[in-house]
Amino acid sequence: MELTNDYNQYNPGDVVYVFYRNPHTQDVANVQAAAVVNNPENPGELAIFLYETYYPLTNEMAVYSSEADAMKVYQEYFGYE
């Protein structure tokens, strides 16, 4: 499993997996599929589109190219599914 967060490896249309914390219940986090898209607010940059919201794709974001990789890291951090 490769844990690089090199956001330059992604292209618009890619499906990636991120940790998503429920905004209404902060102690609940899940692995969620999201789409890589062109950032509508900053042309030339990429964003993650998740739940009708655009998040800039930066090195500060933990993004995984497979659900299995995301779940493995999720288990290491949270210890539950």
Sequence and secondary structure as in RCSB ss.txt:
>XXXX:A:sequence
MELTNDYNQYNPGDVVYVFYRNPHTQDVANVQAAAVVNNPENPGELAIFLYETYYPLTNEMAVYSSEADAMKVYQ
EYFGYE
>XXXX:A:secstr
      GGG  TT EEEEEEE SS TT EEEEEEEEEE SSSTT EEEEETTEEEE  TTS  BSSHHHHHHHHH
HHHS  
